[in-house]
């Protein structure tokens, strides 16, 4: 007991939420401020997407990433910054059966998806380890694209956070580790539960997926929406670390929209402490992750 548990806060995401919920941070200043508040509440890691300040929609603009990253580091040099590479893998199709992607799709080259990583060299960046059928789109992470992204991330000296949505994603990740495409003495897996149509947010799913990881892996898990806090508790009981944040869940409790990312972190910290552990400091997180 009294284990230091890494809390990651996923600050904004790229979903179509900004025009529906005022609490979603949009501008680089808003995202950075929310990240710093989350860190003060107990998050050792902040996971960052960026948005177009004018529209609130997802963005891949290097300038937005640079401003957000620099603002966070200026206000809190210790917090571990994890920049997303998830944008650029979305294909949207209408209901007509057409094979032509919707113009709102955002599907880019592997090089474009990691341009901000090679330029800014954050502590960590996410790397999605497989494709997924979702409710309204296809999240495409082709093996050859993932491999190209992984190589660029390795060359930049950045630690990949290996995001897995199902067991096949873990198998593909292990292949990259075995072949030396990803070289990491302590690979960091993030298990995503409750995303349509990936692994369900259940104890059995988390236990199964965590059992498939390499022996030297560090892992965290999170649940989407109503599974958010139950999966915090479950990850703790199975020996993992945790993630919360507005990207994954907008509610502090049933019917109550969270006032901030910090409030979600504070609730996660309370669960951690009730179960006899404590939130890791950024320094402890760096040691756990071998940064």
C-alpha positions as CSV (number, residue, x, y, z in Angstrom):
1,X,0.0,0.0,0.0
2,X,1.0,3.7,-0.2
3,X,2.1,3.1,-3.8
4,X,2.7,6.2,-5.8
5,X,0.1,6.1,-8.6
6,X,0.6,8.2,-11.8
7,X,-2.5,10.3,-12.6
8,X,-2.7,11.5,-16.2
9,X,-5.2,14.2,-17.1
10,X,-6.4,14.3,-20.7
11,X,-7.2,17.9,-20.9
12,X,-9.4,18.5,-24.0
13,X,-9.3,15.9,-26.7
14,X,-10.5,16.6,-30.2
15,X,-14.2,15.5,-30.0
16,X,-17.2,17.7,-31.0
17,X,-17.7,18.9,-27.4
18,X,-16.5,22.5,-27.3
19,X,-19.7,24.1,-28.7
20,X,-21.8,22.0,-26.3
21,X,-19.9,22.4,-23.0
22,X,-18.4,25.7,-21.9
23,X,-16.0,23.8,-19.6
24,X,-14.0,22.4,-22.5
25,X,-10.7,24.4,-23.0
26,X,-10.1,25.5,-26.6
27,X,-7.4,28.1,-27.0
28,X,-3.7,27.4,-26.2
29,X,-4.0,29.6,-23.1
30,X,-7.1,27.8,-21.9
31,X,-5.7,24.4,-22.5
32,X,-2.4,25.3,-20.8
33,X,-4.1,26.9,-17.8
34,X,-6.4,23.8,-17.4
35,X,-3.4,21.5,-17.6
36,X,-1.5,23.5,-14.9
37,X,-4.6,23.4,-12.6
38,X,-4.8,19.7,-13.1
39,X,-1.2,19.3,-12.2
40,X,-1.7,21.3,-9.0
41,X,-4.6,19.0,-8.2
42,X,-2.4,15.9,-8.4
43,X,-1.8,15.0,-12.0
44,X,1.8,14.1,-12.8
45,X,1.1,13.9,-16.5
46,X,-1.0,16.1,-18.8
47,X,-2.1,14.7,-22.1
48,X,-2.6,17.4,-24.7
49,X,-4.6,17.8,-27.9
50,X,-5.1,21.2,-29.4
51,X,-8.1,22.9,-31.0
52,X,-8.7,25.7,-33.5
53,X,-9.2,28.8,-31.3
54,X,-11.8,30.2,-33.7
55,X,-14.0,27.1,-34.2
56,X,-13.2,24.8,-31.3
57,X,-12.6,21.9,-33.7
58,X,-9.7,19.5,-33.6
59,X,-6.4,20.9,-34.9
60,X,-3.0,19.6,-35.9
61,X,-1.3,23.0,-36.2
62,X,2.2,23.1,-34.9
63,X,1.8,26.7,-33.8
64,X,-1.1,25.7,-31.5
65,X,1.0,22.8,-30.0
66,X,4.0,25.0,-29.6
67,X,2.1,27.8,-27.8
68,X,0.3,25.3,-25.5
69,X,3.5,23.4,-24.7
70,X,5.5,26.4,-24.0
71,X,2.8,27.9,-21.8
72,X,2.6,24.8,-19.7
73,X,6.3,24.5,-19.2
74,X,6.6,28.2,-18.3
75,X,4.0,27.8,-15.6
76,X,4.9,24.3,-14.4
77,X,8.3,23.1,-15.5
78,X,8.0,19.8,-13.5
79,X,4.7,18.4,-14.9
80,X,5.2,15.7,-17.6
81,X,3.7,16.8,-20.9
82,X,2.3,14.1,-23.2
83,X,1.4,15.4,-26.7
84,X,-1.2,13.4,-28.7
85,X,-0.5,12.0,-32.1
86,X,-4.1,10.7,-32.5
87,X,-5.3,13.4,-34.8
88,X,-4.9,12.6,-38.5
89,X,-6.3,9.0,-38.4
90,X,-10.0,9.7,-38.8
91,X,-12.1,8.6,-41.7
92,X,-15.8,9.5,-41.7
93,X,-18.4,8.0,-44.0
94,X,-22.0,8.8,-44.5
95,X,-24.9,6.3,-44.3
96,X,-25.3,5.9,-48.0
97,X,-22.8,3.1,-48.4
98,X,-20.4,5.3,-50.4
99,X,-16.7,4.5,-50.2
100,X,-15.8,8.2,-50.5
101,X,-14.8,9.7,-47.1
102,X,-16.7,12.7,-45.8
103,X,-14.9,16.0,-46.3
104,X,-14.7,16.4,-42.6
105,X,-12.3,13.4,-42.4
106,X,-8.8,14.1,-41.2
107,X,-6.5,11.5,-42.5
108,X,-2.8,12.4,-42.9
109,X,0.6,10.9,-43.5
110,X,2.6,9.4,-40.6
111,X,5.1,12.2,-40.9
112,X,2.3,14.9,-40.5
113,X,1.0,13.2,-37.4
114,X,4.3,13.4,-35.6
115,X,5.6,16.8,-36.9
116,X,4.9,18.5,-33.5
117,X,6.7,15.6,-31.7
118,X,9.9,15.9,-33.7
119,X,9.8,19.7,-33.4
120,X,8.9,20.1,-29.7
121,X,10.3,16.8,-28.2
122,X,7.9,16.5,-25.3
123,X,8.5,14.1,-22.4
124,X,5.9,11.6,-23.8
125,X,3.6,11.3,-26.8
126,X,0.7,9.0,-27.3
127,X,0.9,6.4,-30.1
128,X,-2.3,4.6,-31.0
129,X,-1.4,0.9,-31.7
130,X,-4.2,-0.1,-34.0
131,X,-7.4,0.7,-35.9
132,X,-10.9,0.8,-34.5
133,X,-14.4,0.9,-35.8
134,X,-16.2,3.7,-33.8
135,X,-19.8,4.9,-33.8
136,X,-19.4,7.5,-36.5
137,X,-16.0,7.0,-38.0
138,X,-13.1,4.7,-38.6
139,X,-10.0,5.4,-36.5
140,X,-7.2,4.3,-38.8
141,X,-3.7,3.4,-37.6
142,X,-2.3,1.2,-40.3
143,X,0.6,-1.0,-39.2
144,X,3.1,0.6,-41.6
145,X,2.0,4.1,-40.5
146,X,2.4,3.2,-36.8
147,X,5.8,1.8,-37.5
148,X,6.9,5.0,-39.3
149,X,5.5,7.1,-36.5
150,X,7.3,4.9,-33.9
151,X,10.6,5.3,-35.7
152,X,10.2,9.1,-35.8
153,X,9.3,9.2,-32.1
154,X,12.3,7.0,-31.2
155,X,14.6,9.3,-33.3
156,X,13.3,12.3,-31.4
157,X,14.1,10.7,-28.1
158,X,10.5,10.8,-26.9
159,X,8.9,8.1,-24.8
160,X,5.7,6.7,-26.6
161,X,2.6,6.1,-24.5
162,X,1.3,3.0,-26.2
163,X,-2.5,3.3,-26.5
164,X,-4.3,0.0,-26.9
165,X,-8.1,-0.5,-27.4
166,X,-8.1,-4.3,-27.6
167,X,-6.0,-7.4,-27.5
168,X,-4.9,-7.2,-31.1
169,X,-3.3,-3.8,-30.5
170,X,-1.2,-5.3,-27.7
171,X,-0.1,-8.1,-30.1
172,X,1.0,-5.5,-32.7
173,X,2.8,-3.5,-30.0
174,X,4.7,-6.5,-28.8
175,X,5.8,-7.2,-32.4
176,X,7.3,-3.7,-32.6
177,X,9.0,-4.2,-29.3
178,X,10.4,-7.6,-30.3
179,X,11.7,-6.3,-33.6
180,X,13.4,-3.3,-32.0
181,X,11.2,-0.7,-33.7
182,X,10.3,0.6,-30.3
183,X,13.2,0.4,-27.8
184,X,12.1,1.0,-24.2
185,X,13.3,-0.6,-21.0
186,X,10.0,0.1,-19.4
187,X,7.2,0.5,-22.1
188,X,4.2,2.5,-21.0
189,X,0.8,1.1,-22.1
190,X,-2.4,3.0,-21.8
191,X,-5.4,0.7,-21.8
192,X,-8.6,2.3,-23.2
193,X,-11.9,0.8,-22.1
194,X,-15.4,1.6,-23.1
195,X,-14.6,3.2,-26.5
196,X,-17.0,2.0,-29.2
197,X,-16.2,-0.6,-30.5
198,X,-13.1,-1.5,-28.5
199,X,-12.8,-3.5,-25.3
200,X,-15.6,-3.0,-22.8
201,X,-15.1,-1.1,-19.5
202,X,-15.2,-4.2,-17.3
203,X,-13.0,-5.8,-14.7
204,X,-12.6,-8.9,-16.9
205,X,-11.5,-6.8,-19.9
206,X,-9.0,-4.8,-17.9
207,X,-7.6,-7.9,-16.2
208,X,-7.3,-9.8,-19.5
209,X,-5.6,-6.9,-21.4
210,X,-3.2,-6.2,-18.5
211,X,-2.2,-9.9,-18.4
212,X,-1.1,-9.7,-22.1
213,X,1.5,-7.0,-21.5
214,X,5.3,-7.6,-21.4
215,X,6.7,-8.3,-17.9
216,X,8.7,-5.0,-17.9
217,X,5.7,-2.9,-18.9
218,X,4.2,0.0,-16.9
219,X,0.5,0.4,-17.5
220,X,-2.4,2.7,-16.9
221,X,-6.1,2.4,-17.8
222,X,-9.2,4.6,-18.1
223,X,-12.9,4.2,-18.8
224,X,-15.0,6.4,-21.1
225,X,-17.9,8.4,-19.8
226,X,-19.9,6.7,-17.0
227,X,-17.1,4.1,-16.6
228,X,-14.6,6.8,-15.8
229,X,-14.3,6.5,-12.0
230,X,-15.1,2.8,-11.7
231,X,-12.1,2.1,-13.9
232,X,-9.9,4.4,-11.7
233,X,-10.7,2.1,-8.8
234,X,-10.3,-1.1,-10.8
235,X,-6.9,0.0,-12.2
236,X,-5.7,0.7,-8.7
237,X,-6.8,-2.8,-7.5
238,X,-5.0,-4.5,-10.4
239,X,-1.8,-2.5,-9.8
240,X,-2.0,0.0,-12.7
241,X,-2.0,3.7,-13.0
242,X,-4.9,6.0,-14.0
243,X,-6.2,8.6,-16.4
244,X,-9.0,11.1,-16.1
245,X,-10.0,14.3,-17.9
246,X,-12.5,16.1,-20.0
247,X,-11.3,14.3,-23.2
248,X,-12.8,11.1,-21.8
249,X,-15.6,12.2,-19.5
250,X,-17.5,15.5,-18.9
251,X,-19.3,14.5,-15.7
252,X,-18.1,14.7,-12.1
253,X,-21.1,12.5,-11.1
254,X,-24.4,11.5,-12.7
255,X,-26.1,14.7,-14.0
256,X,-23.3,17.0,-12.8
257,X,-21.0,18.4,-15.5
258,X,-17.5,18.8,-14.1
259,X,-16.5,22.4,-13.5
260,X,-12.9,21.7,-14.5
261,X,-10.2,19.1,-15.3
262,X,-8.9,19.8,-11.8
263,X,-12.1,18.6,-10.2
264,X,-11.9,15.3,-12.1
265,X,-8.3,14.9,-10.9
266,X,-9.3,15.7,-7.3
267,X,-11.9,13.0,-7.4
268,X,-9.4,10.5,-8.8
269,X,-7.0,11.4,-6.1
270,X,-9.6,10.9,-3.4
271,X,-10.3,7.4,-4.7
272,X,-6.5,6.7,-4.8
273,X,-6.2,7.8,-1.1
274,X,-9.3,6.0,0.0
275,X,-7.7,2.8,-1.3
276,X,-4.5,3.4,0.6
277,X,-2.2,4.7,-2.2
278,X,-1.1,8.3,-3.1
279,X,-0.7,10.3,-6.3
280,X,2.8,10.2,-7.7
281,X,4.7,13.4,-8.0
282,X,6.2,14.3,-11.4
283,X,9.6,13.3,-10.1
284,X,8.3,9.9,-9.0
285,X,6.4,9.4,-12.3
286,X,9.6,10.1,-14.2
287,X,11.3,7.4,-12.2
288,X,8.5,4.9,-12.6
289,X,8.4,5.5,-16.4
290,X,12.2,5.6,-16.7
291,X,12.1,9.0,-18.4
